[in-house]
Structure formats: C-alpha cells, structure tokens
Amino acid sequence: MKKHSFSKIRFVVYLVFLCVVSWFLFNSLLNRQSTIMYSYFIEKPAGYNLERAERLASSIYQSFKSEVPSPTIDNIQNFIGKYNDIPFLSVNFIYRDSNGMMNSILKDVKEIDILNAEYVYPIKSGNKEIGTLLIYDINKEYKKGLAEYSHMINITRIFFAILLFLLLGLLLYREYSSRIEEQKRIAEYKAVHDGLTGLHTHKYFKDILAHEIDRSKRYKHPISLIMCDIDHFKQFNDTLGHLAGDKAIQTVAKIILGNVRTSDIVARYGGEEFAILLLETGFEEAKNIAKRLKTLTDQAVEIAARIKNEVSSTPLKVGRTEKHITLSMGVASFGGNENYKSEYLISEADRALYESKNNGRNLITLFNPETQQFEKHV
C-alpha cells in the first residue's frame, strides 16, 4: 500500500514538473513570436523617425501643389499612386462630388481611417477648397497593432496559466480523492481484521457464520468449524511477557493461514483463541448430503491435524531460548438442517475444544452430530 501511494505521489510530481516546463516553453515561444513581430513591424522600416516623417509629409504636400497645378480626379489618382510607395507613409485624398457626397481616391477607406490621418492638408484651386490631402504615418499603426498583439499575448498567458491551474487542481483533487478512498479501504480493512494477526475479527466471523448457516440451509451445503486455543497461554504470557505472547499468537495465525484453503475463513475469536470456518467447494447433488458432510468433516480433521502438528513442532525464539507451544482443537460440522442457528455450531465446536483441554490438551476432538458424542483424535 505504501508503494502504491509513493507511485501516485511520484506521478503527480512528474506532472507538475511537466506543467512547469511546458509553461516556460510556451512563454519562450510567445516571447520569440513577439520579437519577430517587433522586428518585422517596427524595426524593418529602419529609416523611420518622427522628424523625417514630418519633413516627408510636408514635402509630399509641396510636391502635390507643384505636380498637380490643375487638380482633376485622374491627376490626383496618379499622384497618390506615385507617393504611396514610401515604406512608412500612406497618402489619400478626399473630396466632395457634384452631389455633395464625400469620396476618397483610395477605395474601401472607412471614415475612421480618414479621421486617423496624422497630417491633413486642405487643397484649394483658386479660392475654392476642392478637397483634403491626407498623409498617414503607417509606423504608428504598426505600433498600435503591436500593442494589441502584446495584449493578446498577455491574455493567452493568463488563459494558459488558468488551464495549468485547473489541471493541477484536477490532479490534486484526484490525489485527494484517491487518498480518501485509500483511507476508506484501510478503515474498512481494519474494521473486519485483527490488528495483531491480520485475521478476521470476532464480530465479522459471527456475521459471516450466520450468513453461511442460512446459505447452508438453503442450498444444503455442509460447513465445518474448527475452534483452536493455545494451551497454557496465560502462564506463557505471564512468564515470558506480552511481546512473547504476541509473537506466539502471530506464529499460530501464520501457520493456520498456511494450511487452510482460499475458500476458508479464519478469525481471531478471542485473545488466544482462533476460529476456522471450512466451506464446501463444488456443487454435488443434495441426495449425497451425508457423504458430503462426512467428506468435509474429514477434511476439517485433517486440516486441524496439520495445524496442530506444525504449531507443536515450530520453535518460538524468546530471547536466547526456544519455546514450544501446543494447540487444543474442537471440530463441529453442520449439514444444512432446518431450525439450526450459528450459535449451535459455535457451542458444539467449543464443547469439543474443552473436551480436548480436559483430556490433556494438544488434542483434536470432533463432535459427532449424529451420535451427539465426542470423538478424540491425537
């Protein structure tokens, strides 16, 4: 579980690093684009300066007066075409036609463009004003365009930062949700598992046993219960200490888990007491219930014998010495009869367990439901 959490944290760190690198790359690209725009739209007309633009505008006006002594539409158009080749100035002429409507020599010129002219020269023919010569400083338009472009770059940066923030927020939310789910799973695990051994708890075992008893009644599937108790555990615990006692309980739990089937359920029933619920596997016909019950009971006794023998032969290292412990065990089975409760099966297995203790311990005792007698197994 720790490894899983570490991998998720590492994944988030990598994503954050990727986002930061992406931000710097994106910012670098925007700066490069801005530099290119500035180079082409500002520095390209290298000969531009404001004083020169004013002198040229005045020169164009003087040239108009000398080159177009008799202003006609054709003459003015030729002049405008000639002087519109200057890199950073643009020339236009507006006039009123015979109907009094305002017209422009350049086509598709809007009123706002006319009003934005930097240099305005009224043109007269005799004493009559026939129109206006307009000269635009194109470089100022470039600057205006660059300002708008820089504004858009800043907006793009803001939106990109918001996008990164949302992405990181989503990742943090995912990480937080995963952590909550993990804590929930841990809490659920702890609720049904013993902290010392990892086995199921007493409450969970009783709940699952009641469920399996009902299921056994419905489908006639026999079940067996083994109750185990460490012999003389109080004396062992008082003499060698609680740590040695915990080690003994953990060792027994490990041995039990190593000898049962994956379908069986093991619980720490009490302090030094364990319960093993064996469920029948397979789907034989109900008419063979007696045979199936005996088969499962024999399996329970066989599993109990393996566990008992391994526990008694496994030394426990306590300090510099080795100690041995033994188990007393009781086995009971249920074949699916009606009017039977889970408490009955626990009681029968418990009675068989105490028969083992009363007869010298380190024994297996089977409760026979048919004869209502106890059968001792060494």
Secondary structure in CASP SS format (residue, H / E / C, confidence):
PFRMAT SS
TARGET T0000
AUTHOR 0000-0000-0000
METHOD secondary structure of the structure
MODEL  1
M C 1.00
K H 1.00
K H 1.00
H H 1.00
S H 1.00
F H 1.00
S H 1.00
K H 1.00
I H 1.00
R H 1.00
F H 1.00
V H 1.00
V H 1.00
Y H 1.00
L H 1.00
V H 1.00
F H 1.00
L H 1.00
C H 1.00
V H 1.00
V H 1.00
S H 1.00
W H 1.00
F H 1.00
L H 1.00
F H 1.00
N H 1.00
S H 1.00
L H 1.00
L H 1.00
N H 1.00
R H 1.00
Q H 1.00
S H 1.00
T H 1.00
I H 1.00
M H 1.00
Y H 1.00
S H 1.00
Y H 1.00
F H 1.00
I H 1.00
E H 1.00
K C 1.00
P C 1.00
A C 1.00
G C 1.00
Y C 1.00
N C 1.00
L H 1.00
E H 1.00
R H 1.00
A H 1.00
E H 1.00
R H 1.00
L H 1.00
A H 1.00
S H 1.00
S H 1.00
I H 1.00
Y H 1.00
Q H 1.00
S H 1.00
F H 1.00
K H 1.00
S H 1.00
E H 1.00
V C 1.00
P C 1.00
S C 1.00
P C 1.00
T C 1.00
I H 1.00
D H 1.00
N H 1.00
I H 1.00
Q H 1.00
N H 1.00
F H 1.00
I H 1.00
G H 1.00
K H 1.00
Y H 1.00
N C 1.00
D C 1.00
I C 1.00
P C 1.00
F C 1.00
L E 1.00
S E 1.00
V E 1.00
N E 1.00
F E 1.00
I E 1.00
Y E 1.00
R E 1.00
D C 1.00
S C 1.00
N C 1.00
G C 1.00
M C 1.00
M E 1.00
N E 1.00
S E 1.00
I C 1.00
L C 1.00
K C 1.00
D C 1.00
V C 1.00
K C 1.00
E H 1.00
I H 1.00
D H 1.00
I H 1.00
L H 1.00
N C 1.00
A C 1.00
E C 1.00
Y E 1.00
V E 1.00
Y E 1.00
P E 1.00
I E 1.00
K E 1.00
S E 1.00
G C 1.00
N C 1.00
K E 1.00
E E 1.00
I E 1.00
G E 1.00
T E 1.00
L E 1.00
L E 1.00
I E 1.00
Y E 1.00
D E 1.00
I H 1.00
N H 1.00
K H 1.00
E H 1.00
Y H 1.00
K H 1.00
K H 1.00
G H 1.00
L H 1.00
A H 1.00
E H 1.00
Y H 1.00
S H 1.00
H H 1.00
M H 1.00
I H 1.00
N H 1.00
I H 1.00
T H 1.00
R H 1.00
I H 1.00
F H 1.00
F H 1.00
A H 1.00
I H 1.00
L H 1.00
L H 1.00
F H 1.00
L H 1.00
L H 1.00
L H 1.00
G H 1.00
L H 1.00
L H 1.00
L H 1.00
Y H 1.00
R H 1.00
E H 1.00
Y H 1.00
S H 1.00
S H 1.00
R H 1.00
I H 1.00
E H 1.00
E H 1.00
Q H 1.00
K H 1.00
R H 1.00
I H 1.00
A H 1.00
E H 1.00
Y H 1.00
K H 1.00
A H 1.00
V H 1.00
H E 1.00
D C 1.00
G C 1.00
L C 1.00
T C 1.00
G C 1.00
L C 1.00
H E 1.00
T C 1.00
H H 1.00
K H 1.00
Y H 1.00
F H 1.00
K H 1.00
D H 1.00
I H 1.00
L H 1.00
A H 1.00
H H 1.00
E H 1.00
I H 1.00
D H 1.00
R H 1.00
S H 1.00
K H 1.00
R H 1.00
Y H 1.00
K C 1.00
H C 1.00
P C 1.00
I E 1.00
S E 1.00
L E 1.00
I E 1.00
M E 1.00
C E 1.00
D E 1.00
I E 1.00
D C 1.00
H C 1.00
F H 1.00
K H 1.00
Q H 1.00
F H 1.00
N H 1.00
D H 1.00
T H 1.00
L H 1.00
G C 1.00
H H 1.00
L H 1.00
A H 1.00
G H 1.00
D H 1.00
K H 1.00
A H 1.00
I H 1.00
Q H 1.00
T H 1.00
V H 1.00
A H 1.00
K H 1.00
I H 1.00
I H 1.00
L H 1.00
G C 1.00
N C 1.00
V C 1.00
R C 1.00
T C 1.00
S C 1.00
D C 1.00
I E 1.00
V E 1.00
A E 1.00
R E 1.00
Y C 1.00
G C 1.00
G C 1.00
E C 1.00
E E 1.00
F E 1.00
A E 1.00
I E 1.00
L E 1.00
L E 1.00
L E 1.00
E C 1.00
T C 1.00
G C 1.00
F C 1.00
E C 1.00
E C 1.00
A H 1.00
K H 1.00
N H 1.00
I H 1.00
A H 1.00
K H 1.00
R H 1.00
L H 1.00
K H 1.00
T H 1.00
L H 1.00
T H 1.00
D H 1.00
Q H 1.00
A H 1.00
V H 1.00
E H 1.00
I H 1.00
A H 1.00
A H 1.00
R H 1.00
I H 1.00
K H 1.00
N H 1.00
E H 1.00
V H 1.00
S H 1.00
S H 1.00
T C 1.00
P C 1.00
L E 1.00
K E 1.00
V E 1.00
G C 1.00
R C 1.00
T E 1.00
E E 1.00
K E 1.00
H C 1.00
I C 1.00
T C 1.00
L E 1.00
S E 1.00
M E 1.00
G E 1.00
V E 1.00
A E 1.00
S E 1.00
F E 1.00
G C 1.00
G C 1.00
N C 1.00
E C 1.00
N C 1.00
Y C 1.00
K C 1.00
S H 1.00
E H 1.00
Y H 1.00
L H 1.00
I H 1.00
S H 1.00
E H 1.00
A H 1.00
D H 1.00
R H 1.00
A H 1.00
L H 1.00
Y H 1.00
E H 1.00
S H 1.00
K H 1.00
N H 1.00
N C 1.00
G C 1.00
R C 1.00
N C 1.00
L C 1.00
I E 1.00
T E 1.00
L E 1.00
F E 1.00
N E 1.00
P C 1.00
E C 1.00
T C 1.00
Q C 1.00
Q E 1.00
F E 1.00
E E 1.00
K E 1.00
H E 1.00
V C 1.00
END
